[in-house]
Structure formats: structure tokens, C-alpha cells
């Protein structure tokens, strides 16, 4: 069964998910870049501390990605 949603609602929902996805991935990239700098300075504790919680960010990013794909596949009507 295909669910139909108005095109503007579909686009707004996909847009919101992709914007949130971008923000999460930007945060993940910033944290990993900082961790790389710290480890190059032999700051192992700081580097690992910087990436703590990255798993939660990436789990949320995956959920947003899945939601965006699901919304994209919905029939606009």
C-alpha cells in the first residue's frame, strides 16, 4: 500500500531530515578532526574523550538518513 502525501509536505519533511543529517555529520566530522589533532599531539585521553558519544550521533544520523529515504519513496499527490 502506498501512502500519498502532498508534495510540499514531502519536500519539507525530506529537507528537514537532510538538514538535521548534515548538522549531525558536521558535528561528527568536527569531533573526529579534533581527535586527530589531539592524538598527533600524543593526547590519547583527550582524543578518545573527544569522540565519546560519536556512536549516538552516528546512530541518529543513520535514522535520519533512513527517514529521508522513506519519505522520498512516498508518493506525492
C-alpha positions in Angstrom: 0.0 0.0 0.0 1.4 3.4 -1.0 0.7 6.4 1.2 0.2 9.7 -0.6 1.3 13.0 0.9 1.1 16.5 -0.5 4.3 17.3 -2.4 5.1 20.3 -0.3 4.8 18.3 2.9 7.0 15.6 1.4 9.7 18.1 0.4 9.6 19.9 3.7 10.0 16.6 5.6 12.9 15.4 3.4 14.5 18.8 3.7 14.2 18.8 7.5 15.7 15.4 7.7 18.6 16.2 5.4 19.4 19.4 7.2 19.4 17.6 10.5 21.6 14.8 9.0 24.1 17.4 7.7 24.3 19.0 11.1 24.9 15.7 12.8 27.6 14.6 10.3 29.2 18.0 10.6 29.5 17.6 14.3 30.9 14.1 13.9 33.4 15.4 11.4 34.5 18.2 13.7 34.9 15.9 16.6 36.9 13.4 14.6 39.1 16.1 13.2 39.8 17.4 16.7 40.5 13.9 17.9 43.1 13.5 15.1 44.8 16.7 16.1 44.9 15.6 19.7 46.3 12.2 19.0 49.0 13.7 16.9 50.0 15.7 20.0 50.1 12.4 22.0 46.9 13.4 23.9 45.3 10.0 23.8 42.8 10.7 26.7 41.7 13.9 25.1 41.4 12.3 21.7 39.3 9.4 22.9 37.2 11.8 25.1 36.5 13.9 22.1 34.9 11.1 20.1 33.0 9.7 23.1 29.3 9.8 22.1 30.1 9.6 18.4 28.2 6.4 18.3 25.0 8.1 19.4 25.5 10.8 16.8 26.0 8.3 14.1 23.0 6.2 15.2 20.9 9.3 14.9 22.4 10.2 11.6 21.5 6.7 10.3 17.9 7.1 11.5 17.6 10.5 9.7 19.1 9.0 6.6 16.6 6.2 6.7 13.7 8.6 7.3 14.7 10.8 4.4 14.8 7.8 2.1 11.4 6.5 3.3 9.9 10.0 2.8 11.4 10.2 -0.6 9.8 6.9 -1.7 6.4 8.1 -0.7 4.0 9.0 -3.5 3.4 12.7 -3.7 -0.2 13.5 -4.5 
